[in-house]
Amino acid sequence: MENITRILFDLFLMFAAAKIMGELFERGRQPAVVGEILAGIILGPHILNMIGPSHFYQVLAEIGVIILLFNVGLHIRTEDMLKLGSISLAVAVLGIIFPFVFGYLYTRIIAHSTVEAMFIGAAMVATSVGITARVLGDLKILDAKVSKIILGAAVIDDIIGLIVLAVVTGLGKGTISYVKIGLVLAEAVAFVIFLILIGRRVMYRFFGPQLLATRSRNAPFALAILICLGLSAVASYIDLAAIVGAFMAGMILAEFNIQFRLSVKFESLYDFLVPFFFIMMGKQVDLTIFAHPSIIGAALILTIFAILGKLLGCGLGAVGLGFKQASLVGVGMVPRGEVGLIIASIGLSLGVIGQDLYSVVVFMVIATTLLTPPFLRSMILKIPELTKIREEMEE
């Protein structure tokens, strides 16, 4: 009874703090997601220490980001993805090459080994799509072309990031398994292509007149949940991020979004679960790393390179959209989030990188995560085409 009481109280604290901080930031014309992350930092073990340790909270956060990416996918039809696929691929590939090279060269310049430089470069490549997706969703521009390019590129980014992770982990252990790298690539490509080409056709057999004839209450919502969780589980099983499966699930159901009002049905679930992901992201932030001047200097430089890498690489990949929207794509791909931390933690656990380099990566992740939403919002509000889309959605 004590455990369930503590869990319920923690959930109450987290949800209340997320909503209060989100409201305060919204009133200050800043993205609510920044307030939710800061709420997690304040409640976390390094300030108030008011959230007890529990694996359940991590699971809840993972479900939250799965619902977030599923909702994003509902706004992107497979035709849109295929049309914009070449641009998204260019954005993703260049957005990985530039940060990796910057991180690798800087780490070598400050007298660290090649393997250490590889891990730091790898930690800089991954984009945390949850941050950007939340801002785009809050501003109601998920249907805009530039949003679809960013989100498509972020999914490709995750897939390439897994391959990079496989390579650097092999280097850290002293061996590289080309078979494993090839297997990861083959599984990822097969999973995405199968869902784009076959998944939508299969859905037509389930989402049709026969679904409306079922006696189950809210059958379209229940079936959408099953597909979302099922594909998330499959993605996780083949060593892809679960959010890739959730995004693809939403995308193959996008054809039925308007007919069955799936986005509307998911709103309450979204509003409840998604803030827990950002609270838990903030909870993991250790502010003690800011107390070391020597680390701060290196961390600031690496953070600048991390931002420039995405701005230059992703912006160059989207240059055909014009300067303003290409810049927006670059900024949208800047936040690193949990993926960068995972790569750095693997390097730390293998003994490849030390606590100093790990702290530098943590600083970079925190900075890119907190700085991106305000800049992204400000840029979006200055682009007339996107402002028009927002106004149409609000009517």
C-alpha positions, 0 to 999 in steps of 0.5 A: 500500500505504501508503494502505490501511495508513493507512486500516486503522490509522485505522479500527482507532483509530476503532472501538477508541476508539468502543467504549472510550469508549462502554463507559466512558460506559455504565458511568457510566450515560450514553449511549454516543453521547456517548462516541463523539462525544468519542472523535472530538473527541480523535482529531480534528485539534484535539487528537491529530490521529491521523486522516488526511484521507480522503473515504472516512471521510465516506462510511463515516460517511454509510453508518453513519447510513443504516443507523442510520435504516433500523434505526429505520424497521424499528420504525415501521409505515406505519399507526403513521406515518399515525395519529401523522402529525398530531401529528408534523406539529405537533411538526415545524412548531412545532419549526421556527417557535419556534427560527427566530424566536428565532434571527432576533430575537436576531441582529437584537438584536445588530446583524446584518443581516436576511439574517444573522439569516435564516441563523442562524435557519435553522441553528437549525431542523434536528434531528439525528435520528441522535443521538436515534434512537441513544439511543432504540434503545440504551434499546430504546423505539423501539416506544413511541408517543412515540419514533415521534412524535419520529422522524416529526417529525424526518423532516418536520423534514428536509423543511421544513428543506430548504425553509428552506435553499432560501429563505435560500440564495436570499436570500444570493445576492440572488435567490429561486427560487420554482420551485426551492422549489416543486420541492423541496416537490413532490418531497419530498411525492411521495416520502414519499406514494408510499412510504407508499401504494404502496411497502408494496404493492410490497414484498408482491410481493417479500417473500413465499413466493417469497423464502424459496424462493430459493437465495441465502444470506440473501436477505431481508437482501440484498433489504433492503440493496438497498431501503435503498441504492436509496431512499437514493440516490433521496432524495439524487438529488432533493435530500432527505437520504439518511437520509430515504430510508433511514428510509422504506425501513425503514418500508415493510419494518417489516411484514416485520421480525418474519417475517424477523428483519430487525432481528436480521440488521442488528445486526452491521452496525449495531454496526460502521458506526454508531459511525463516524458519531459519530466523524466528527461529533466529529472536525469539532469545533474546540475553538478557538472556546471560546477567544474570550470575546466569542463564548462569551457570544453562543454561550451565549445562542443555545444557550439559545434553541436549546434553548428553541425546541425544548422550547417548540415541539415540546412544545406540538405534543405537549401531548396526550401529557401533560407528561412525554412532551411534555417528552420530545418537546421534549428529543428534538428538541433536538440540531442536528448536521450540518445546522445546520453545513451551513446555517451553512457555506453562509452563510459561503461566500457571505460572508453571515455572518462567522467570528464568527457561524459560530463561534457556530453551531458552539458551539450545535451542539456543545452541543445534541449533547452535552447532549441524550443524558444528559438524554434518557436520564434522562427516559426512565428516569423515565417508568413506561410507557417503563420497562415497554416496556424491560423487555418488550424485554429479556425 
